[in-house]
Amino acid sequence: MAEKAEKAVWDDAHVVHFISICKEEIANGNRPLGFLNPIGWKNLVEKFEARTGKNLTRTQLKNKWDSMKKEYTWFMELKIAATGLGWDDAKQTVDASKEWWDEHLQVLAEYFLAFTSFSKNKEPDSSVHFSKRIELMSLR
């Protein structure tokens, strides 16, 4: 039986490299059906190790892709469903009144906790500005 790979640890620099490489593979036509083809995955694994010195498996990289895709989906649902909100480019945050946050924060927190692997004692895996982290998934 194959051993399960250790959970990858992501810092900001690794996320930036991951997004950059994914964008390259998409631009090279290695995402023809909405996900990377075998050539794209092979290139992603090799380029990621070459740029970061970190040897991650395809599964670990796919987990990161899926995680970022979920974040993008949540962001777009918030952006579409919640009218009257703005976007603060300087802070890279949703711009809403205190009253709006007071009303919605509990629901959003419950939704977030229900669909993530974060626990109360664990920090999110990266603090790269959210707009950069969703950049990959917004490419069509």
C-alpha positions in Angstrom: 0.0 0.0 0.0 1.3 3.4 -0.9 2.3 5.8 1.9 0.2 8.9 2.2 2.1 12.1 1.5 2.6 14.6 4.2 0.5 17.7 4.1 2.4 20.5 2.2 3.2 23.7 4.0 2.6 26.8 1.9 4.2 30.2 2.5 3.5 33.3 0.4 6.5 32.8 -1.9 5.5 29.2 -2.7 1.9 30.3 -3.5 3.2 33.0 -5.8 5.4 30.4 -7.7 2.5 28.0 -7.8 0.2 30.6 -9.4 2.9 31.8 -11.8 3.6 28.2 -13.0 -0.1 27.4 -13.4 -0.6 30.6 -15.4 2.3 29.5 -17.7 0.8 26.0 -18.2 -2.6 27.5 -18.9 -1.1 29.9 -21.4 0.8 27.0 -23.1 -2.6 25.2 -23.7 -2.1 22.6 -21.0 -5.6 23.2 -19.4 -7.9 22.5 -22.3 -10.9 21.3 -20.4 -10.8 23.4 -17.2 -8.1 21.3 -15.5 -4.4 20.6 -16.3 -3.7 17.7 -18.7 -0.9 15.2 -17.9 1.7 17.4 -19.6 0.6 20.4 -17.5 0.8 18.4 -14.3 4.2 17.0 -15.2 5.5 20.5 -15.9 4.0 22.0 -12.8 5.7 19.4 -10.6 9.1 19.8 -12.3 8.9 23.7 -12.5 7.7 24.0 -8.9 10.7 21.9 -7.6 13.1 23.8 -9.8 11.9 27.2 -8.6 11.4 26.5 -4.9 13.6 23.5 -4.2 10.5 21.8 -2.7 9.6 18.4 -4.1 5.8 18.2 -3.9 3.7 15.4 -5.4 1.0 15.9 -8.0 -1.5 15.1 -5.3 -0.2 17.8 -3.0 -0.2 20.4 -5.8 -3.7 19.3 -6.8 -4.9 19.7 -3.3 -3.6 23.3 -3.4 -5.4 23.9 -6.7 -8.6 22.6 -5.3 -8.2 24.6 -2.1 -7.7 27.8 -4.1 -10.6 27.0 -6.3 -12.9 26.7 -3.3 -11.6 30.1 -2.0 -12.4 31.6 -5.4 -15.9 30.1 -5.4 -16.6 31.5 -1.9 -15.3 34.9 -2.9 -17.4 35.0 -6.1 -20.5 33.9 -4.1 -19.9 36.6 -1.6 -19.3 39.2 -4.3 -22.4 38.2 -6.3 -24.9 37.4 -3.5 -24.1 40.3 -1.2 -25.3 43.5 -2.8 -24.0 46.9 -1.7 -20.5 45.8 -1.0 -17.4 47.3 -2.4 -13.8 46.3 -2.8 -10.9 48.2 -1.2 -8.0 47.8 -3.7 -5.5 49.2 -1.2 -6.3 46.7 1.5 -7.4 43.9 -0.8 -10.6 43.4 1.3 -14.3 43.5 0.9 -15.6 47.0 1.9 -18.7 46.8 4.0 -20.3 48.7 6.8 -19.9 47.6 10.4 -23.7 46.8 10.5 -23.4 44.5 7.5 -20.5 42.6 9.1 -22.3 42.3 12.4 -25.3 40.9 10.6 -23.4 38.5 8.3 -20.1 37.6 10.1 -21.5 34.7 12.1 -23.1 33.1 9.1 -19.9 33.5 7.0 -17.8 32.1 9.8 -20.0 29.0 10.1 -19.9 28.6 6.3 -16.1 29.0 6.2 -15.5 26.5 9.0 -17.9 24.0 7.6 -16.0 23.8 4.3 -12.4 24.2 5.3 -9.8 22.1 7.2 -8.9 25.0 9.4 -9.4 24.5 13.1 -9.4 27.1 15.9 -5.8 26.3 16.7 -4.5 26.3 13.1 -3.7 29.3 10.9 -4.7 29.4 7.2 -2.0 28.2 4.9 -1.0 31.5 3.4 -1.5 35.2 3.7 -0.9 36.1 0.1 -3.4 38.8 -0.8 -6.7 37.1 -1.7 -7.0 38.8 -5.1 -3.6 37.2 -6.1 -4.6 33.8 -4.8 -7.8 33.8 -6.8 -6.1 35.1 -9.9 -5.4 31.5 -11.1 -9.0 30.4 -10.9 -10.3 33.5 -12.6 -8.5 32.7 -15.9 -10.8 31.4 -18.6 
